[in-house]
Every structure is written in C-alpha cells, then in structure tokens.
C-alpha cells in the first residue's frame, strides 16, 4: 500500500481543486447510471471513497452538485457542436459534422452521454440542460432556415411560415440524432460510419421531402 503520510504519520489532504474534480467525476458516474432522482449524496460519497460530510463541504445539496455536473457537460458539448458548424459549408455537411461531434462525445465520455440522454427532456432537474436543449434547437433551426432567410423572393409572411415549420422539425432532428448515437453505443458491431450516414440521411432526406411540399394524405 502506498504511504500517503509523507513519513509524518498524518494523512495528507488532497488539494481542494483535485478533490472537487474527483467528486464531480464520481457524481457524473452516479447521475448517469442512476438518474437524478434515484441518486443520493451517499451514493456519490461512496463512489468517491469519501465521507458524506466531506462531500457536503464542497456541495451544499444534490441540486447544486447536479447543476455543476450538468453545466460542465453543457459547456463541453455545446462548444463541440458550435465548432462543428462552419458558415461556409452546406447545411447537410454541417449536420454531418454535428452528428460526428455527437458520436465523438458519446464515445469519449459515455457517462456524460448517459446523463444527457436521461435528463435532456426533463427540464425540472435544472436550467442548464433545458438551456442546452434550447441552444440545440436554435442551431438546428438556423441550419434549416439559412438558405430561406437569404432568399430575397420570400415575403415576411412566407418567412414566418418557414420559421414555424422549422421549430416543429427541430425536436425530430435532435431526437433522431440522439437516438441513433445511443443505439449505436449498444450495437458496436455496426460500423460507426454507417450509423452516422444513416442518421444524416434520415434527417436530411426527410427534411428535403418536407421542404419540397410532399405530404402524406390520410384517409378519413
């Protein structure tokens, strides 16, 4: 066993910043695995190998702890998605880049991905994930509307219709992407590039047919 006393007989304390990082990592794992409502502070303390009292020295409540974990995820993921989108590229290429960024993130940090999937549509657990959902919506809506906003032949009324339609399509877009990434994480025998391509084609071809005016006629 490694001696942590430095020969003094006293256990050395972990630096504050490193301890906090350790606690956040443990909390991320627990929230991702159990979900917010089932995770208790004692679960996080046990996972971190510390007392619950020490955990409360750093975080006053489970709400505060979750908010900090979620904020870090939001900062990282939205930063990646923002970097993936480039003004000079076509919308479909930007969607492809966003899909790739999501696959990268889920592969590199599956615990964070699990937390996002569990809680993105449960805004009652905090403002950060709700804000991320709204920001994702804005990004996707911008990609859908970029060409139409630049079309001088469209009237303000037509643009307003397009805006409303885009807002309806946005949840379908990010829902499809998140679902495909999660499915692939459980089916790694499928080549990742095929899963990415399927996600892009599902989103883009479906949108293209809607944009062209194609609709399903339902019988009464």
MARLUM-914184 format. One record per residue (C-alpha): residue number from 1; z, x, y; residue in three letters. Coordinates in Angstrom, 2 decimals, always signed. Each point is the difference from the previous one (the first is absolute). Layout:
+-----+---------+---------+---------+------+
: pos :       Z :       X :       Y : code :
+-----+---------+---------+---------+------+
: NUM :       Z :       X :       Y :  ALA :
...
+-----+---------+---------+---------+------+
END
This chain:
+-----+---------+---------+---------+------+
: pos :       Z :       X :       Y : code :
+-----+---------+---------+---------+------+
:   1 :   +0.00 :   +0.00 :   +0.00 :  UNK :
:   2 :   -0.87 :   +1.28 :   +3.48 :  UNK :
:   3 :   +2.95 :   +0.97 :   +2.13 :  UNK :
:   4 :   -0.15 :   -2.01 :   +3.24 :  UNK :
:   5 :   +3.29 :   +1.30 :   +1.42 :  UNK :
:   6 :   -1.31 :   +3.34 :   +1.25 :  UNK :
:   7 :   +2.99 :   +1.68 :   -1.64 :  UNK :
:   8 :   +2.49 :   -1.75 :   +2.27 :  UNK :
:   9 :   +1.08 :   -2.71 :   -2.42 :  UNK :
:  10 :   -1.21 :   -2.65 :   +2.46 :  UNK :
:  11 :   -3.11 :   -2.09 :   -0.61 :  UNK :
:  12 :   -2.61 :   +0.61 :   +2.69 :  UNK :
:  13 :   -1.17 :   -3.10 :   +1.82 :  UNK :
:  14 :   -3.70 :   -0.80 :   +0.03 :  UNK :
:  15 :   -1.45 :   +0.20 :   +3.52 :  UNK :
:  16 :   -0.12 :   -3.41 :   +1.70 :  UNK :
:  17 :   -3.78 :   -0.22 :   +0.26 :  UNK :
:  18 :   -0.52 :   +1.02 :   -3.62 :  UNK :
:  19 :   +2.62 :   -2.45 :   -1.24 :  UNK :
:  20 :   -1.62 :   -2.81 :   +1.98 :  UNK :
:  21 :   -3.39 :   +0.88 :   -1.46 :  UNK :
:  22 :   +1.53 :   -0.08 :   -3.49 :  UNK :
:  23 :   +1.53 :   -3.42 :   +0.63 :  UNK :
:  24 :   -3.25 :   -1.41 :   +1.34 :  UNK :
:  25 :   -1.88 :   +1.28 :   -3.05 :  UNK :
:  26 :   +2.53 :   -1.65 :   -2.31 :  UNK :
:  27 :   -0.17 :   -3.23 :   +1.98 :  UNK :
:  28 :   -3.80 :   -0.01 :   -0.16 :  UNK :
:  29 :   +0.13 :   +0.25 :   -3.78 :  UNK :
:  30 :   +2.55 :   -2.79 :   -0.33 :  UNK :
:  31 :   -1.67 :   -2.38 :   +2.46 :  UNK :
:  32 :   -3.37 :   +0.62 :   -1.62 :  UNK :
:  33 :   +1.37 :   -0.59 :   -3.51 :  UNK :
:  34 :   +2.47 :   -2.86 :   +0.58 :  UNK :
:  35 :   -1.22 :   -1.56 :   +3.24 :  UNK :
:  36 :   +2.01 :   -0.48 :   +3.16 :  UNK :
:  37 :   +2.11 :   -2.95 :   -1.09 :  UNK :
:  38 :   +1.11 :   +1.46 :   -3.34 :  UNK :
:  39 :   +0.72 :   +3.49 :   +1.30 :  UNK :
:  40 :   +3.62 :   +0.64 :   +0.97 :  UNK :
:  41 :   +1.45 :   +2.94 :   +1.87 :  UNK :
:  42 :   +1.78 :   +1.14 :   -3.16 :  UNK :
:  43 :   -3.37 :   +0.24 :   -1.75 :  UNK :
:  44 :   -1.26 :   +2.36 :   +2.69 :  UNK :
:  45 :   +3.21 :   +2.04 :   -0.01 :  UNK :
:  46 :   -0.12 :   +0.36 :   -3.77 :  UNK :
:  47 :   -3.67 :   +1.03 :   +0.06 :  UNK :
:  48 :   +0.79 :   +2.61 :   +2.65 :  UNK :
:  49 :   +3.08 :   +1.24 :   -1.87 :  UNK :
:  50 :   +2.34 :   -0.69 :   +2.92 :  UNK :
:  51 :   +2.83 :   -2.37 :   +0.75 :  UNK :
:  52 :   -0.66 :   -3.33 :   +1.67 :  UNK :
:  53 :   +2.31 :   +1.11 :   +2.82 :  UNK :
:  54 :   -2.24 :   +2.97 :   +0.73 :  UNK :
:  55 :   -3.07 :   -2.24 :   +0.00 :  UNK :
:  56 :   +1.67 :   -2.26 :   +2.58 :  UNK :
:  57 :   +0.67 :   +3.05 :   +2.18 :  UNK :
:  58 :   -3.77 :   +0.31 :   +0.42 :  UNK :
:  59 :   -1.07 :   -3.66 :   -0.09 :  UNK :
:  60 :   +2.18 :   -2.85 :   +1.20 :  UNK :
:  61 :   -1.64 :   -2.64 :   -2.20 :  UNK :
:  62 :   -2.68 :   -0.66 :   -2.58 :  UNK :
:  63 :   -2.10 :   -1.57 :   +2.75 :  UNK :
:  64 :   +0.11 :   +3.20 :   +2.04 :  UNK :
:  65 :   -0.81 :   +2.12 :   -3.04 :  UNK :
:  66 :   -2.97 :   -2.14 :   -0.99 :  UNK :
:  67 :   -1.28 :   -0.07 :   +3.58 :  UNK :
:  68 :   -0.06 :   +3.79 :   +0.14 :  UNK :
:  69 :   -1.73 :   +0.31 :   -3.38 :  UNK :
:  70 :   -2.58 :   -2.62 :   +1.00 :  UNK :
:  71 :   -0.59 :   +1.60 :   +3.40 :  UNK :
:  72 :   -0.82 :   +3.33 :   -1.61 :  UNK :
:  73 :   -2.47 :   -1.67 :   -2.37 :  UNK :
:  74 :   -1.64 :   -1.93 :   +2.81 :  UNK :
:  75 :   -0.41 :   +3.14 :   +2.10 :  UNK :
:  76 :   -1.55 :   +1.95 :   -2.86 :  UNK :
:  77 :   -2.30 :   -2.70 :   -1.35 :  UNK :
:  78 :   -1.28 :   -1.33 :   +3.31 :  UNK :
:  79 :   -0.61 :   +3.58 :   +1.13 :  UNK :
:  80 :   -2.13 :   +0.62 :   -3.07 :  UNK :
:  81 :   -1.97 :   -3.20 :   +0.45 :  UNK :
:  82 :   -0.54 :   +0.66 :   +3.70 :  UNK :
:  83 :   -1.29 :   +3.49 :   -0.78 :  UNK :
:  84 :   -2.34 :   -1.41 :   -2.64 :  UNK :
:  85 :   -1.83 :   -2.22 :   +2.49 :  UNK :
:  86 :   -2.56 :   +1.82 :   +2.18 :  UNK :
:  87 :   -1.90 :   -1.66 :   +2.85 :  UNK :
:  88 :   -3.34 :   +1.58 :   -0.87 :  UNK :
:  89 :   -0.10 :   -1.30 :   -3.56 :  UNK :
:  90 :   -1.24 :   -3.33 :   -1.31 :  UNK :
:  91 :   +2.53 :   -2.71 :   -0.77 :  UNK :
:  92 :   -0.62 :   +0.24 :   -3.74 :  UNK :
:  93 :   +0.59 :   +3.76 :   +0.06 :  UNK :
:  94 :   +3.22 :   -0.54 :   +1.92 :  UNK :
:  95 :   +1.13 :   -2.58 :   -2.55 :  UNK :
:  96 :   -0.81 :   +2.49 :   -2.75 :  UNK :
:  97 :   +2.08 :   +2.63 :   +1.80 :  UNK :
:  98 :   +2.93 :   -2.40 :   +0.35 :  UNK :
:  99 :   -0.17 :   -0.88 :   -3.69 :  UNK :
: 100 :   +0.02 :   +3.71 :   -0.85 :  UNK :
: 101 :   +3.01 :   +0.56 :   +2.29 :  UNK :
: 102 :   +1.91 :   -2.76 :   -1.78 :  UNK :
: 103 :   -0.80 :   +1.43 :   -3.44 :  UNK :
: 104 :   +1.10 :   +3.44 :   +1.20 :  UNK :
: 105 :   +3.29 :   -1.32 :   +1.35 :  UNK :
: 106 :   +0.82 :   -2.04 :   -3.10 :  UNK :
: 107 :   -0.77 :   +2.98 :   -2.24 :  UNK :
: 108 :   +2.03 :   +2.47 :   +2.03 :  UNK :
: 109 :   +3.02 :   -2.26 :   +0.65 :  UNK :
: 110 :   +0.23 :   -2.79 :   -2.59 :  UNK :
: 111 :   +3.57 :   -0.91 :   +1.03 :  UNK :
: 112 :   -1.10 :   -0.65 :   +3.57 :  UNK :
: 113 :   -2.98 :   -1.96 :   -1.26 :  UNK :
: 114 :   +2.25 :   -2.15 :   -2.18 :  UNK :
: 115 :   +2.17 :   -0.78 :   +3.02 :  UNK :
: 116 :   -3.03 :   -1.03 :   +2.06 :  UNK :
: 117 :   -1.36 :   -2.26 :   -2.73 :  UNK :
: 118 :   +3.37 :   -1.64 :   -0.54 :  UNK :
: 119 :   +0.75 :   -0.66 :   +3.65 :  UNK :
: 120 :   -3.15 :   -0.10 :   +2.13 :  UNK :
: 121 :   -0.19 :   -3.80 :   -0.12 :  UNK :
: 122 :   +3.77 :   -0.48 :   +0.31 :  UNK :
: 123 :   +0.51 :   +0.56 :   +3.72 :  UNK :
: 124 :   +3.58 :   -1.25 :   -0.17 :  UNK :
: 125 :   +1.05 :   +3.42 :   -1.30 :  UNK :
: 126 :   -0.87 :   +1.70 :   +3.27 :  UNK :
: 127 :   -2.27 :   +0.42 :   +2.98 :  UNK :
: 128 :   -1.66 :   +3.25 :   -1.03 :  UNK :
: 129 :   -1.99 :   -1.32 :   -2.94 :  UNK :
: 130 :   -0.92 :   -3.15 :   +1.91 :  UNK :
: 131 :   -1.32 :   +2.20 :   +2.80 :  UNK :
: 132 :   -1.97 :   +2.04 :   -2.52 :  UNK :
: 133 :   -1.59 :   -3.15 :   -1.38 :  UNK :
: 134 :   -1.00 :   -1.00 :   +3.52 :  UNK :
: 135 :   -1.41 :   +3.45 :   +0.72 :  UNK :
: 136 :   -1.99 :   -0.06 :   -3.23 :  UNK :
: 137 :   -1.36 :   -3.36 :   +1.05 :  UNK :
: 138 :   -1.07 :   +1.36 :   +3.37 :  UNK :
: 139 :   -1.76 :   +2.96 :   -1.61 :  UNK :
: 140 :   -1.91 :   -2.18 :   -2.44 :  UNK :
: 141 :   -0.90 :   -2.58 :   +2.62 :  UNK :
: 142 :   -1.34 :   +2.77 :   +2.21 :  UNK :
: 143 :   -2.24 :   +1.25 :   -2.80 :  UNK :
: 144 :   -1.31 :   -3.50 :   -0.66 :  UNK :
: 145 :   -0.70 :   -0.76 :   +3.65 :  UNK :
: 146 :   -1.19 :   +3.34 :   +1.32 :  UNK :
: 147 :   -3.72 :   -0.74 :   -0.11 :  UNK :
: 148 :   +0.39 :   -3.58 :   +1.19 :  UNK :
: 149 :   +2.19 :   +0.97 :   +2.95 :  UNK :
: 150 :   -2.78 :   +2.36 :   +1.08 :  UNK :
: 151 :   -2.76 :   -2.64 :   -0.39 :  UNK :
: 152 :   -1.07 :   -1.09 :   +3.51 :  UNK :
: 153 :   -1.76 :   -3.12 :   -1.35 :  UNK :
: 154 :   +3.24 :   -1.65 :   -1.16 :  UNK :
: 155 :   +1.68 :   -2.45 :   +2.32 :  UNK :
: 156 :   +3.80 :   +0.02 :   +0.59 :  UNK :
: 157 :   +0.23 :   -3.14 :   -2.14 :  UNK :
: 158 :   -1.82 :   +1.68 :   -2.87 :  UNK :
: 159 :   +2.21 :   +3.07 :   +0.29 :  UNK :
: 160 :   +3.08 :   -2.22 :   -0.12 :  UNK :
: 161 :   -1.26 :   -1.61 :   -3.22 :  UNK :
: 162 :   -0.60 :   +3.45 :   -1.49 :  UNK :
: 163 :   +3.51 :   +1.09 :   +1.00 :  UNK :
: 164 :   +1.57 :   -3.00 :   -1.71 :  UNK :
: 165 :   -2.06 :   +0.54 :   -3.14 :  UNK :
: 166 :   +0.94 :   +3.68 :   -0.13 :  UNK :
: 167 :   +3.70 :   -0.88 :   +0.22 :  UNK :
: 168 :   -0.41 :   -2.23 :   -3.07 :  UNK :
: 169 :   -1.79 :   +2.75 :   -1.93 :  UNK :
: 170 :   +2.47 :   +2.78 :   +0.79 :  UNK :
: 171 :   +2.73 :   -1.01 :   -2.51 :  UNK :
: 172 :   -2.67 :   -0.23 :   -2.71 :  UNK :
: 173 :   -1.17 :   +3.52 :   +0.82 :  UNK :
: 174 :   +3.30 :   +1.82 :   -0.11 :  UNK :
: 175 :   +1.22 :   -2.19 :   -2.85 :  UNK :
: 176 :   -2.99 :   +1.04 :   -2.09 :  UNK :
: 177 :   +0.49 :   +3.68 :   +0.80 :  UNK :
: 178 :   +3.72 :   +0.03 :   -0.73 :  UNK :
: 179 :   -0.48 :   -1.91 :   -3.25 :  UNK :
: 180 :   -2.73 :   +2.35 :   -1.21 :  UNK :
: 181 :   +2.10 :   +3.10 :   +0.70 :  UNK :
: 182 :   +3.00 :   -1.47 :   -1.82 :  UNK :
: 183 :   -2.16 :   -1.04 :   -2.95 :  UNK :
: 184 :   -1.48 :   +3.49 :   -0.26 :  UNK :
: 185 :   +3.45 :   +1.64 :   +0.01 :  UNK :
: 186 :   +0.70 :   -1.91 :   -3.22 :  UNK :
: 187 :   -3.46 :   +0.65 :   -1.51 :  UNK :
: 188 :   -0.65 :   +3.69 :   +0.56 :  UNK :
: 189 :   -2.54 :   +0.02 :   -2.82 :  UNK :
: 190 :   -2.40 :   -1.52 :   +2.55 :  UNK :
: 191 :   -1.55 :   +2.78 :   +2.12 :  UNK :
: 192 :   +1.41 :   -0.14 :   +3.50 :  UNK :
: 193 :   -3.41 :   +0.24 :   +1.67 :  UNK :
: 194 :   -1.13 :   -3.12 :   -1.88 :  UNK :
: 195 :   +3.10 :   -1.91 :   +1.12 :  UNK :
: 196 :   -0.57 :   +1.09 :   +3.60 :  UNK :
: 197 :   -3.66 :   -1.02 :   -0.10 :  UNK :
: 198 :   +0.85 :   -3.38 :   -1.48 :  UNK :
: 199 :   +2.53 :   -0.67 :   +2.77 :  UNK :
: 200 :   -2.51 :   +0.91 :   +2.70 :  UNK :
: 201 :   -2.81 :   -2.04 :   -1.54 :  UNK :
: 202 :   +2.22 :   -3.03 :   -0.52 :  UNK :
: 203 :   +1.10 :   +0.07 :   +3.62 :  UNK :
: 204 :   -3.27 :   +0.94 :   +1.65 :  UNK :
: 205 :   -2.49 :   -2.05 :   -2.04 :  UNK :
: 206 :   +2.19 :   -3.06 :   +0.23 :  UNK :
: 207 :   +0.32 :   +0.41 :   +3.75 :  UNK :
: 208 :   -3.72 :   +0.58 :   +0.37 :  UNK :
: 209 :   -0.83 :   -3.25 :   -1.75 :  UNK :
: 210 :   +2.48 :   -1.88 :   +2.16 :  UNK :
: 211 :   -1.39 :   +1.61 :   +3.15 :  UNK :
: 212 :   -3.53 :   -1.05 :   -1.01 :  UNK :
: 213 :   +1.18 :   -3.62 :   -0.03 :  UNK :
: 214 :   +0.08 :   -0.51 :   -3.77 :  UNK :
: 215 :   +2.52 :   -2.63 :   -1.06 :  UNK :
: 216 :   +0.97 :   -1.79 :   -3.20 :  UNK :
: 217 :   -0.83 :   -3.70 :   -0.01 :  UNK :
: 218 :   +2.75 :   -1.85 :   -1.84 :  UNK :
: 219 :   -0.72 :   -3.36 :   -1.59 :  UNK :
: 220 :   +2.26 :   -2.90 :   +0.92 :  UNK :
+-----+---------+---------+---------+------+
END
